[in-house]
Amino acid sequence: MMSILEAALWVQSTPFFTELRLSSYVYPAVLSGHVTGIALGGGMILASDLRLLGIAFRQRPVGDIIDRLRIPKRIAFVLVASCGLLMLGSKAEEYYFNVFFRTKLLLLALVAVHALAFRRGVYGNCAELDRTLFGTGRLPAKARLAGSFSLLLWLGLVIAGRGIGYIDAPLDIHAQRGFTALPQPQDLPEPNEKMRYNQKLAVHTLGKRDQPTC
């Protein structure tokens, strides 16, 4: 049975992800789309959390903030997730060894648990929250708790995502196990192929310090 590392190596070595990784234009565009989605989605999530905490937009009903941003947040999530999967597939081997990436996956799982836990009582019940706010002058504790957890989880995701670019894969480990099989330059007669070999070799041996997030 194929191990996770072997599966990661197989995925990133497919023609599609190899071309994506070595592309001078497509990969930067995918990375830019990922960061743009994070900025847009993060801003909307922050606005929603601050409203639940009663810190910002206090003159607006909760439903105006939560319900109206629901669809735009989903669009931003699709953009982030699709670009993130493309980036993961193109450098799956490196992400396998990255502790920040593993932390990010754990936080994403906790975000899903958080959404399910507070869906019925908070995010899907904005009208009741507004009635409580109108009657008592403050939101119920469960709304403030949901906003606090959400803020902490997404802040952790941003930090973990930013940290991904500062961890280099321990190439010597899987090289010793025989997982690297780069062709030799003398086997590449065409100049363009030699240039692509050098690009592949650089990607394989150097870190990715310039990659901000995944």
N, C-alpha and C positions, 0 to 999 in steps of 0.2 A: 504494500500500500504506500502511495506517495506521501511523504511528510509535508508539513506546512512549508518548510523552507524550499523543498524541491518543487512544490506547487508554485511558490512565489517566483522561483527561477524560471520555471516553464512559462508562466504568464508573461513576465517581462521580456522573455526571449522570443515571443511570437512576433511575426512581421509587423503587425499593427502597432504594438507598444514599442517595438524597437524603432520604427519610423517616427513615432510620436516623441520618444525620448531624445532622438538625435535631430529633430526638426529645429531649425533656427527661428521659426515663426509660430508654428502651431503650439508647441509646448509653452512658450511664454504667454501666448494668448489664453491657453487653458488655465495657467497659473493666475493670470490677471483676472479671468472670470471668477475663479475661486475666491480671490481676495475681495473682488467687488461684491460678490454675493455675501461674504462675511460682513463687510461694512454695512450693506443695506439691511440685511437680516438682523445683524447685531444692534443697529440703531433702533429698529422697530421693537425688538425684544426688550431693549433697555427702556424704551418709552412705556411699554406695557408693564414691566416690573416696577418702575417708579410710580406708575399710577396705582398699582395694587398696594404699594407701600405707603401711599398718601404723600409722597414727597414732591411729585410734579403733576401738572395737569389736573389739579384738584378742582378746578372750576368745570371740568368736563365729566360727564357720566362715565362710569367704567366701560359700559357697552360701546361708547363712542370710540374708545381707544382699542379695546380688545377685539371687538367684532369687526371694525373697519380695517384693522391691520392683519386680520387672519389670512385672507387670500394673498396679499402681498408677501407675508412671511413665508407662506408655503411656496410661492414662486422663488423667493430667494433661497429657500432650502433646497429646492430642486436644482438650482444653479450651482450651489455649493456642493451638493452631493454628487452631481454628475461630473463636475470638474475634478472633485476630489478622487473619485473612482478612477478617472483617467490618469491622474497623477500617481495614484497608488499602483495601478497596473504597469506603468512605465518604469517604476523604481521599487517594485515590490520587495526585492531582495534587501535593499537598504532599510526600508521601513520595518522589515521583520526584526531587525536588531535594535530598532530605535525605541528606547524606553519612553520617550515623550509620545510617540505614536501609540504605543500600547496604553499609556495613560489616557490619551484622547479617546480611544475606543471604549475604555471603561467609563469615562465621563459621558460619552454619547449614550451608552446603555442606561446610565443613571438619569439622563435627560428624558429618555423614553419612559422610564419608570415614573418619573416626576409628572410627565404629561398625562399618563394614565391615572395616576393617583389623584390628581386635582382636576381632571377633566369634567367630571360631573358636578362637583361642588363649587368650582371656581370658574374655569375657562368656558364651560358650557352653561353657566348659570349667571350670566352678567346682570340680567334683569332683577333677580333676587338680591344680588349684591348692591345694586343701585337702590332698591327699596329699603334695604337695611341701612345704607348710608344716609338716605333721606330721613329715616326715622330716628336713628341714633346719632348721626353726625360723624360716624366713623365706619370703616369697613370691618367685617368680622375677622377674627384672628386667622382663620384658615386662608383668607385672601392674602393677608400680610405674610403668612408662612410660605405660601406658594410663590409670592414675589421674591422673598428672601432666598429660598432654595434655587429658584431659577437664576437669579442674579449671580449667585455663587458658582453654580454649575457652568454657566456660559462664560463667566470670567475665567474659570479653570480651563475651559476648552480653548479660549483664546491664548492663554499662557502656554498650554501644552502644544498647541499648533505652532506657535511662534518658536518654541524650543526645538521642534523637529529639525529645523535647519541647522542646528548647532551640534548635532550628534552624528559622528561619522561611523559608518558600519565597520565592524572589525573584519576587514577583508581577509586577514590572514587565517581566520578560523575556518571559513568555508573553502578557502583556497587549499588548505591542508587536507580537506575532506574530498578534494577532487571535483568541486562544483564549478570551477572556472575552466573554460575551454575556449579561449580566444584564439582565432587563427593567427598564424605567423605572417609578418609583413611580406616575406618572400613568396607566400602563396597568393598574394594579391597583385596581379600584374598591372592592372590599370591604375593610373595616378589617382583617379577619383575614388577608387575603392581603397587605396592606401590612406587617403585622407579620411574616409569614413572609419577605417580601422583605428586611426589615431584618435578620432573623436570618441569611438566606443571605448578605447583603452583609457582615455582621460576620464570618461564618465564612470568607468569601472573602478578606477584606482583612486580618484580624488573624491573629497567630500563634497557636500552640496551646501556650502555655507550661504550661498545666495538664494536658497529656496526658503521663503518665509513660512510656509504653512502647507498643510495638507488636510 
